[in-house]
Amino acid sequence: MPFSFRNATLEDREALVEVIARSARGLSREDYSEAQIEAALGTAWGVDTELIRDGTYFVVEAAGAIIACGGWSKRGTLFGGDAQAGRRSELLDPSRDAARVRAFFVCPEWARQGVGRALLERCEREARAHGFRSVELLATLPGERLYRAFGYLAGERTMCPLAGGLGIDVVPMRKEIV
């Protein structure tokens, strides 16, 4: 079934929360415990309205339903939704900074069908059109496999702290897009 892209809107917020939760619960179980997944939802894995306002966050639709979301950013925040601590809204300088690839979530029934690839290619293309020569991200463990397949180089795993004394392993990754 074909899918299409459009810019996310603030009116999509509820649907995005649902897609993020379905994706996280369905695709992260091999790498994270149920407690970690639930603690990450809404903070580390949540809607970032700044991306939506910037016009750099997209939804992927099929048959009128949102099946995936993700975007890129020209701002300092590397990871997390609106409720994530440590957000940085300063604009990046494309001549020296890397754009950010942010908040990719695909509904489980659409995984491994080219949706993530198409979304990633769109984000890289747009970041390049805005003068960025590289992109970086903080990947979840399931996401690391996708990004590695598309030429991203991984740094050393680190722990992202969550509520309740929990945390999830994440991997900083980078790619040149010139």
Order of alpha helices (4+ residues) and beta strands (2+ residues): beta-alpha-alpha-alpha-beta-beta-beta-alpha-beta-alpha-beta-beta-beta
